[in-house]
Amino acid sequence: MKTLITLISALLLALALPAWAQVSRDDAATTAQQASGGRVLAVEKTEREGRPVWRVKVLTPQGEVKVILIDVASGRPL
C-alpha cells in the first residue's frame, strides 16, 4: 500500500511539473528567432490577459519589425 501511495504521489508530481516550468529569457528569444527566422532585437517580460509572457521584438529577413509573445509557462508562441 505504501508503495502504491508513493507511486501515485510521484505520478501526480510529474504531471504538475509543466505548470511550474518557467521559460527563460534566452529560451524565449530562441523560440521567437526560430519562429520568425529573424534577428532578436529585445526581450522583456510583461502580461497578457493576466498571464506572464515574454515580449520578443524581432527583425525579419524582409526588414519588418515584429513582436512575438511567448508564454512564460509553456514556451509556446501566442
One Martini backbone bead per residue (centre of mass of N, CA, C, O) as a GRO file, in nm:
protein
   78
    1MET     BB    1   0.058   0.063  -0.021
    2LYS     BB    2   0.299   0.254   0.005
    3THR     BB    3   0.392   0.222  -0.290
    4LEU     BB    4   0.135   0.332  -0.422
    5ILE     BB    5   0.146   0.615  -0.298
    6THR     BB    6   0.422   0.688  -0.413
    7LEU     BB    7   0.348   0.652  -0.711
    8ILE     BB    8   0.116   0.857  -0.720
    9SER     BB    9   0.278   1.101  -0.623
   10ALA     BB   10   0.485   1.098  -0.856
   11LEU     BB   11   0.280   1.132  -1.083
   12LEU     BB   12   0.157   1.403  -0.990
   13LEU     BB   13   0.423   1.558  -0.997
   14ALA     BB   14   0.487   1.515  -1.299
   15LEU     BB   15   0.223   1.656  -1.402
   16ALA     BB   16   0.292   1.943  -1.255
   17LEU     BB   17   0.561   2.057  -1.378
   18PRO     BB   18   0.468   2.236  -1.622
   19ALA     BB   19   0.337   2.456  -1.433
   20TRP     BB   20   0.634   2.540  -1.312
   21ALA     BB   21   0.748   2.616  -1.560
   22GLN     BB   22   1.008   2.838  -1.688
   23VAL     BB   23   1.087   3.053  -1.928
   24SER     BB   24   1.346   3.193  -2.050
   25ARG     BB   25   1.478   3.451  -2.215
   26ASP     BB   26   1.652   3.278  -2.410
   27ASP     BB   27   1.428   3.081  -2.497
   28ALA     BB   28   1.240   3.295  -2.615
   29ALA     BB   29   1.437   3.400  -2.827
   30THR     BB   30   1.473   3.133  -2.978
   31THR     BB   31   1.178   3.086  -3.052
   32ALA     BB   32   1.137   3.352  -3.211
   33GLN     BB   33   1.366   3.309  -3.414
   34GLN     BB   34   1.252   3.041  -3.534
   35ALA     BB   35   0.966   3.155  -3.614
   36SER     BB   36   1.093   3.407  -3.800
   37GLY     BB   37   1.410   3.417  -3.895
   38GLY     BB   38   1.527   3.634  -3.718
   39ARG     BB   39   1.631   3.912  -3.522
   40VAL     BB   40   1.693   3.988  -3.204
   41LEU     BB   41   1.631   4.295  -3.017
   42ALA     BB   42   1.412   4.219  -2.778
   43VAL     BB   43   1.342   4.144  -2.418
   44GLU     BB   44   1.031   4.119  -2.227
   45LYS     BB   45   0.839   4.127  -1.943
   46THR     BB   46   0.485   4.050  -1.930
   47GLU     BB   47   0.129   4.093  -1.988
   48ARG     BB   48  -0.155   3.871  -2.086
   49GLU     BB   49  -0.444   3.825  -1.956
   50GLY     BB   50  -0.277   3.770  -1.670
   51ARG     BB   51  -0.024   3.658  -1.823
   52PRO     BB   52   0.288   3.563  -1.857
   53VAL     BB   53   0.520   3.721  -2.092
   54TRP     BB   54   0.718   3.732  -2.372
   55ARG     BB   55   0.857   4.015  -2.542
   56VAL     BB   56   0.955   3.981  -2.882
   57LYS     BB   57   1.180   4.154  -3.083
   58VAL     BB   58   1.195   4.137  -3.445
   59LEU     BB   59   1.397   4.099  -3.740
   60THR     BB   60   1.327   4.032  -4.042
   61PRO     BB   61   1.440   3.945  -4.356
   62GLN     BB   62   1.236   4.185  -4.474
   63GLY     BB   63   1.261   4.431  -4.244
   64GLU     BB   64   1.064   4.362  -4.019
   65VAL     BB   65   0.895   4.447  -3.725
   66LYS     BB   66   0.830   4.210  -3.464
   67VAL     BB   67   0.595   4.073  -3.228
   68ILE     BB   68   0.653   3.811  -2.991
   69LEU     BB   69   0.467   3.593  -2.793
   70ILE     BB   70   0.571   3.419  -2.491
   71ASP     BB   71   0.496   3.175  -2.290
   72VAL     BB   72   0.622   3.115  -1.978
   73ALA     BB   73   0.510   2.824  -1.915
   74SER     BB   74   0.536   2.681  -2.223
   75GLY     BB   75   0.695   2.839  -2.479
   76ARG     BB   76   0.471   2.946  -2.657
   77PRO     BB   77   0.341   3.095  -2.906
   78LEU     BB   78   0.070   3.347  -2.948
   0.00000   0.00000   0.00000
